[in-house]
Amino acid sequence: MLHKVQPREQNGRDSFSRYRAQTRSAAIASLSILEGKEIDWIYCDFQDDYVVRLNTAEGVFYKFYQVKTKGKQNQNWTLNEITGINSRKKTENQELAKIKESFIGKLLLHTIVFEDFCQAVIFQTNINHGDEVEKFFEDLKDNKFENKSIKIFLEKFNEIFKENLSENIEIDKIKYNLKKLYSETDVEYLKEKKDIFEPLVRAKIYEFSEIELNYNECKEIILKLLDLIERKSSGIIKDINEESVDELAGICIRDLLEILSITYEAYQILLLNGDHTAIRSASIIQRTLSESGANKDTIEYCSRCKSEWDLWLRNARHMHLEFDLQMIISRIQDILNNAIQFGNYLKLSELSSPIRKYFQELETEGNTFGLTQNLIVGGIFSELVKGKV
């Protein structure tokens, strides 16, 4: 749905340099894709400062973010600044055009244009709100609809957005739209003088990938991530369609894996075969093999073997004695431990002979338990991953 609606404006895509806080916020949001749950795309400076797409069992939904900052931390947002409402004027004297063009007005427009596809609209900032604004959002949170400014929206909603409505909507629908409005204040990583952005990125990458970054690695990844956001936030998209929006404004798992130097194909192999920690597994396998000079094909092969082992082991638990399985795993651990060199360096060539020897022993004993040499390779990398997590 996102790509089917012409955006309100795209001026921000040509003036990216003004939005450094927006860039940091979109970068943090994009790292949520690594979690491998509902969030699968982030769209930069398209329809709003950025948009989070959620792919759920119930369907696709969007969260729209406006990121606004002020240089002085002791400045609070006023009601007039974010809603266009003049609290000294009566409802009938409010400038409705100003309300529609306000930060909140632009966010609420998404609830009309995208209807039920719009899950939430969020005003995010580095500072706090003034008392009037606090009361505005508290009223929404409590579902009271008693605040004077909220009542203005309730009474004038159809008139404010008349150009975007085919017909007037009922009061319950207006309340439903208003309840999608949220505010995130005092956001630490939006503050220029607070140095928490880098450690937050490092923590999130480690949480999802088990990659322990040193200072220089972290700096390099952050620069690549911010550069990616910048590129996806720049330039006018002339032909608005799903393919062009994804390519020019969207960030997905493939983009992030490229930044983290994780092979997408290896990740897909692990994910499609039921590895719920596919990013961690792909990261560990790739970094371990890369240190021994392995190429992309070898990484994909070992990832495929690991996936086949995981499937074999799940089925084997229903077919073989637990004792036999533990003996197999114990031998595989021995092979791995003997191949691990000083500094946790895995010499791949050291695996070939022990794997062949162990498989021949199983054949001599007359029971291979359905194992192959490829499965034994997979077992070794499964144990490698377990040992790193």
PLY file of the C-alpha trace (Angstrom):
ply
format ascii 1.0
element vertex 389
property float x
property float y
property float z
element edge 388
property int vertex1
property int vertex2
end_header
0.00 0.00 0.00
2.83 2.45 0.85
4.01 2.67 -2.75
0.49 3.25 -4.14
0.03 6.65 -2.50
1.79 9.76 -3.78
3.81 11.24 -0.87
2.81 14.62 0.55
6.19 16.06 -0.48
9.72 14.87 -1.15
11.65 18.06 -0.48
13.44 16.42 2.45
14.96 13.86 0.09
16.90 16.70 -1.56
17.99 18.39 1.68
19.21 15.47 3.74
22.00 17.38 5.48
19.47 19.05 7.79
18.32 15.77 9.29
21.19 14.21 11.23
18.94 13.30 14.17
16.48 11.76 11.73
19.32 9.68 10.32
20.32 8.34 13.74
16.74 7.47 14.57
16.20 5.64 11.26
19.49 3.79 11.78
18.43 2.53 15.22
15.03 1.52 13.82
16.63 -0.37 10.93
18.66 -2.53 13.33
15.34 -3.95 14.59
15.15 -5.83 11.28
18.01 -8.01 12.55
15.70 -9.38 15.23
13.95 -11.37 12.51
10.44 -10.75 13.81
7.71 -8.46 12.46
9.77 -5.49 11.29
11.14 -6.23 7.81
11.52 -2.88 6.02
12.40 0.72 6.92
11.58 3.46 4.40
13.69 6.63 4.64
12.26 10.09 4.03
9.32 8.69 2.10
5.78 9.53 3.26
7.43 10.78 6.47
10.86 11.13 8.11
10.89 7.34 8.11
8.37 4.52 8.06
8.60 1.14 9.77
6.88 -1.77 8.02
5.58 -4.66 10.09
4.81 -7.95 8.35
2.52 -9.83 10.73
0.22 -12.84 10.64
-2.68 -10.38 10.31
-1.12 -8.52 7.39
1.21 -5.62 6.61
1.10 -2.47 8.75
3.09 0.76 9.01
4.38 3.06 11.74
5.10 6.62 10.62
7.75 8.67 12.43
8.38 12.41 12.50
11.71 13.24 14.16
12.01 16.84 15.33
14.75 18.30 17.49
15.76 21.55 19.18
19.27 22.66 19.97
18.59 23.74 23.55
17.59 21.02 25.99
15.73 23.48 28.23
13.30 24.32 25.42
10.01 22.44 25.48
7.60 21.96 22.60
4.55 24.16 22.86
1.03 23.17 21.87
0.99 25.66 19.04
4.31 24.41 17.65
3.30 20.77 17.28
-0.50 20.98 16.73
-1.08 24.46 15.28
-3.70 25.03 17.98
-3.78 28.42 19.71
-4.93 27.65 23.26
-6.07 31.26 23.74
-8.58 31.04 20.91
-11.99 29.40 20.88
-12.60 26.34 18.73
-14.45 28.30 16.04
-11.53 30.75 15.72
-8.76 28.18 15.20
-6.79 28.30 11.94
-7.61 24.87 10.54
-5.06 25.09 7.73
-2.34 25.66 10.30
-3.52 22.63 12.29
-3.43 20.44 9.19
0.11 21.59 8.33
1.39 21.06 11.88
3.54 18.07 12.89
0.52 16.37 14.44
-1.73 17.28 11.54
0.66 15.67 9.06
0.90 12.55 11.21
-2.87 12.23 11.57
-3.24 12.50 7.81
-1.60 9.07 7.55
-4.45 7.57 9.59
-6.82 8.72 6.85
-4.76 7.98 3.75
-3.50 4.56 4.89
-6.55 3.68 6.97
-6.13 0.36 8.83
-2.68 -0.19 7.28
-1.51 2.63 9.55
-0.80 1.08 12.95
0.69 4.14 14.64
1.99 7.66 14.03
4.81 8.83 16.29
6.25 12.25 17.10
9.83 11.69 18.28
12.05 14.36 19.78
15.23 15.01 21.78
13.52 17.31 24.30
10.37 17.32 26.45
6.92 18.79 25.99
5.41 21.77 27.71
2.58 21.18 30.17
-0.18 21.70 27.61
1.35 19.15 25.24
1.90 16.66 28.08
-1.79 16.91 29.00
-2.70 16.47 25.32
-0.86 13.14 25.04
-1.89 11.96 28.53
-5.52 12.41 27.55
-5.02 10.24 24.46
-3.13 7.61 26.45
-5.94 7.42 29.01
-8.66 7.35 26.29
-10.51 10.18 27.99
-10.93 12.63 25.06
-11.63 15.42 27.56
-8.67 17.69 26.82
-9.62 21.02 25.23
-7.23 20.53 22.29
-8.35 16.94 21.76
-11.94 18.19 21.61
-10.92 20.62 18.86
-9.64 17.69 16.80
-12.81 15.71 17.52
-15.07 18.58 16.52
-13.08 19.86 13.55
-11.46 16.65 12.25
-13.69 16.32 9.18
-13.27 20.00 8.37
-9.48 19.94 8.88
-9.01 16.99 6.53
-11.99 17.59 4.20
-9.77 17.53 1.10
-8.62 14.01 2.00
-12.00 12.55 2.96
-14.53 11.23 0.49
-17.16 11.61 3.20
-17.34 12.68 6.82
-16.34 10.05 9.34
-18.12 9.28 12.61
-16.85 10.33 16.03
-15.80 6.78 16.97
-13.65 6.56 13.83
-12.07 9.94 14.66
-11.21 8.66 18.16
-9.81 5.47 16.62
-7.51 7.57 14.42
-6.46 9.85 17.27
-5.53 6.87 19.46
-2.87 5.93 16.90
-0.95 9.08 17.85
2.06 8.66 20.17
4.95 10.77 21.37
8.53 9.73 22.24
10.30 12.50 24.14
13.80 13.03 25.54
15.19 10.35 23.20
18.84 10.03 24.17
20.33 9.04 20.82
18.85 12.16 19.21
20.90 14.43 21.47
24.04 15.74 19.80
25.98 16.12 23.05
25.13 12.63 24.34
27.57 9.97 23.21
25.29 6.93 23.51
24.51 6.34 19.83
27.66 4.30 19.17
27.36 2.01 22.23
23.66 1.53 21.48
24.42 0.41 17.91
27.15 -1.92 19.18
24.80 -3.44 21.77
22.02 -4.01 19.24
24.37 -5.63 16.72
25.75 -7.92 19.41
22.25 -8.78 20.64
21.12 -10.00 17.22
24.36 -11.33 15.71
26.75 -12.16 18.60
29.33 -10.05 16.76
31.69 -8.55 19.34
32.92 -5.37 17.68
36.10 -3.57 18.53
36.26 0.23 18.37
37.36 0.49 14.74
34.90 -2.18 13.51
32.03 -0.43 15.27
33.01 2.94 13.78
33.17 1.42 10.29
29.76 -0.25 10.58
28.13 2.90 11.96
29.54 4.97 9.10
28.28 2.41 6.57
24.86 2.34 8.24
24.52 6.13 8.29
25.74 6.29 4.71
23.07 3.75 3.75
20.37 5.85 5.45
21.70 8.93 3.65
21.60 7.26 0.25
18.10 5.93 0.87
16.95 9.41 1.91
18.28 11.31 -1.10
16.88 12.12 -4.51
13.39 12.35 -5.95
11.61 9.07 -6.74
9.98 9.81 -10.08
8.04 6.61 -10.71
6.26 5.59 -7.51
5.85 1.83 -7.45
6.79 -1.00 -5.11
10.05 -1.83 -6.85
11.32 1.76 -7.05
10.35 2.61 -3.47
12.03 -0.54 -2.12
15.16 0.13 -4.14
15.53 3.87 -3.60
14.04 4.42 -0.14
13.84 1.01 1.53
16.20 -0.84 3.85
15.81 -4.59 4.36
17.75 -7.49 5.85
19.95 -7.87 2.76
21.26 -4.30 3.17
22.09 -4.83 6.84
23.81 -8.17 6.26
25.99 -6.52 3.63
27.05 -3.89 6.16
27.82 -6.62 8.70
29.73 -8.61 6.05
27.41 -11.60 6.40
26.63 -13.58 3.24
22.91 -13.25 2.50
22.76 -16.66 0.80
24.23 -18.39 3.86
21.73 -16.56 6.07
18.84 -17.64 3.83
19.98 -21.27 3.90
19.94 -21.27 7.69
16.70 -19.30 8.01
14.68 -21.38 5.54
15.72 -24.56 7.31
14.33 -23.45 10.65
17.32 -21.75 12.33
15.59 -19.06 14.41
18.96 -17.46 15.18
20.07 -17.48 11.54
21.91 -14.15 11.74
23.96 -15.31 14.73
24.71 -18.65 13.08
25.62 -17.12 9.72
27.79 -14.51 11.43
29.72 -17.05 13.52
30.22 -19.50 10.64
31.30 -16.78 8.23
33.72 -15.04 10.59
35.26 -18.33 11.67
35.75 -19.56 8.11
36.85 -16.19 6.75
39.73 -16.20 9.22
40.97 -19.43 7.62
40.68 -17.94 4.12
37.47 -19.74 3.09
35.55 -18.32 0.13
31.82 -17.63 -0.27
31.06 -21.09 -1.71
32.67 -22.81 1.28
30.71 -20.62 3.69
27.45 -21.47 1.93
28.36 -25.18 1.88
29.08 -25.28 5.62
25.90 -23.32 6.34
23.90 -25.81 4.28
25.52 -28.72 6.13
24.66 -27.09 9.45
21.01 -26.73 8.39
20.86 -30.36 7.26
22.37 -31.48 10.59
19.79 -29.50 12.57
17.01 -31.19 10.60
18.62 -34.63 11.00
19.02 -34.14 14.75
15.39 -33.10 15.22
14.22 -36.26 13.45
16.87 -38.50 15.04
15.58 -37.72 18.54
12.44 -39.67 17.64
14.30 -42.58 16.07
17.44 -43.26 18.12
18.38 -43.65 21.76
19.46 -40.44 23.49
22.63 -42.23 24.60
23.63 -42.94 21.00
22.95 -39.34 20.00
25.03 -38.00 22.87
27.91 -40.26 21.85
27.70 -38.92 18.28
27.66 -35.32 19.52
30.58 -36.06 21.87
32.71 -37.40 18.99
31.80 -34.41 16.85
32.84 -32.07 19.65
36.19 -33.90 19.87
36.77 -33.41 16.14
35.96 -29.71 16.47
38.14 -29.19 19.52
41.10 -30.90 17.86
40.71 -28.72 14.78
40.53 -25.46 16.73
43.90 -23.75 16.66
45.39 -21.20 19.02
43.17 -18.12 19.31
40.02 -20.04 18.30
41.29 -20.32 14.72
39.57 -23.16 12.86
41.76 -24.81 10.29
39.30 -26.30 7.82
41.79 -28.74 6.31
42.17 -30.35 9.73
38.55 -31.54 9.58
38.74 -33.74 6.49
40.68 -36.74 7.83
38.92 -36.99 11.25
35.49 -36.77 9.61
36.34 -39.54 7.14
37.81 -41.67 9.91
34.78 -41.30 12.18
32.36 -42.09 9.36
34.32 -45.23 8.48
34.13 -46.31 12.14
30.33 -45.97 12.04
30.18 -48.05 8.84
32.41 -50.72 10.39
30.14 -50.89 13.43
27.22 -51.46 11.06
25.11 -48.43 12.02
25.65 -44.95 10.59
22.36 -43.68 12.14
21.59 -42.09 8.77
24.64 -39.87 9.00
26.74 -38.76 6.03
30.05 -36.95 5.97
28.18 -33.74 5.08
25.99 -34.18 8.15
29.05 -34.62 10.34
30.41 -31.35 8.90
27.07 -29.77 9.79
27.27 -31.16 13.30
30.71 -29.61 13.75
29.45 -26.15 12.76
26.35 -26.58 14.89
28.59 -27.21 17.89
30.80 -24.30 16.85
27.78 -21.96 16.88
26.59 -23.30 20.23
30.00 -22.74 21.73
30.08 -19.11 20.60
26.59 -18.13 21.79
0 1
1 2
2 3
3 4
4 5
5 6
6 7
7 8
8 9
9 10
10 11
11 12
12 13
13 14
14 15
15 16
16 17
17 18
18 19
19 20
20 21
21 22
22 23
23 24
24 25
25 26
26 27
27 28
28 29
29 30
30 31
31 32
32 33
33 34
34 35
35 36
36 37
37 38
38 39
39 40
40 41
41 42
42 43
43 44
44 45
45 46
46 47
47 48
48 49
49 50
50 51
51 52
52 53
53 54
54 55
55 56
56 57
57 58
58 59
59 60
60 61
61 62
62 63
63 64
64 65
65 66
66 67
67 68
68 69
69 70
70 71
71 72
72 73
73 74
74 75
75 76
76 77
77 78
78 79
79 80
80 81
81 82
82 83
83 84
84 85
85 86
86 87
87 88
88 89
89 90
90 91
91 92
92 93
93 94
94 95
95 96
96 97
97 98
98 99
99 100
100 101
101 102
102 103
103 104
104 105
105 106
106 107
107 108
108 109
109 110
110 111
111 112
112 113
113 114
114 115
115 116
116 117
117 118
118 119
119 120
120 121
121 122
122 123
123 124
124 125
125 126
126 127
127 128
128 129
129 130
130 131
131 132
132 133
133 134
134 135
135 136
136 137
137 138
138 139
139 140
140 141
141 142
142 143
143 144
144 145
145 146
146 147
147 148
148 149
149 150
150 151
151 152
152 153
153 154
154 155
155 156
156 157
157 158
158 159
159 160
160 161
161 162
162 163
163 164
164 165
165 166
166 167
167 168
168 169
169 170
170 171
171 172
172 173
173 174
174 175
175 176
176 177
177 178
178 179
179 180
180 181
181 182
182 183
183 184
184 185
185 186
186 187
187 188
188 189
189 190
190 191
191 192
192 193
193 194
194 195
195 196
196 197
197 198
198 199
199 200
200 201
201 202
202 203
203 204
204 205
205 206
206 207
207 208
208 209
209 210
210 211
211 212
212 213
213 214
214 215
215 216
216 217
217 218
218 219
219 220
220 221
221 222
222 223
223 224
224 225
225 226
226 227
227 228
228 229
229 230
230 231
231 232
232 233
233 234
234 235
235 236
236 237
237 238
238 239
239 240
240 241
241 242
242 243
243 244
244 245
245 246
246 247
247 248
248 249
249 250
250 251
251 252
252 253
253 254
254 255
255 256
256 257
257 258
258 259
259 260
260 261
261 262
262 263
263 264
264 265
265 266
266 267
267 268
268 269
269 270
270 271
271 272
272 273
273 274
274 275
275 276
276 277
277 278
278 279
279 280
280 281
281 282
282 283
283 284
284 285
285 286
286 287
287 288
288 289
289 290
290 291
291 292
292 293
293 294
294 295
295 296
296 297
297 298
298 299
299 300
300 301
301 302
302 303
303 304
304 305
305 306
306 307
307 308
308 309
309 310
310 311
311 312
312 313
313 314
314 315
315 316
316 317
317 318
318 319
319 320
320 321
321 322
322 323
323 324
324 325
325 326
326 327
327 328
328 329
329 330
330 331
331 332
332 333
333 334
334 335
335 336
336 337
337 338
338 339
339 340
340 341
341 342
342 343
343 344
344 345
345 346
346 347
347 348
348 349
349 350
350 351
351 352
352 353
353 354
354 355
355 356
356 357
357 358
358 359
359 360
360 361
361 362
362 363
363 364
364 365
365 366
366 367
367 368
368 369
369 370
370 371
371 372
372 373
373 374
374 375
375 376
376 377
377 378
378 379
379 380
380 381
381 382
382 383
383 384
384 385
385 386
386 387
387 388
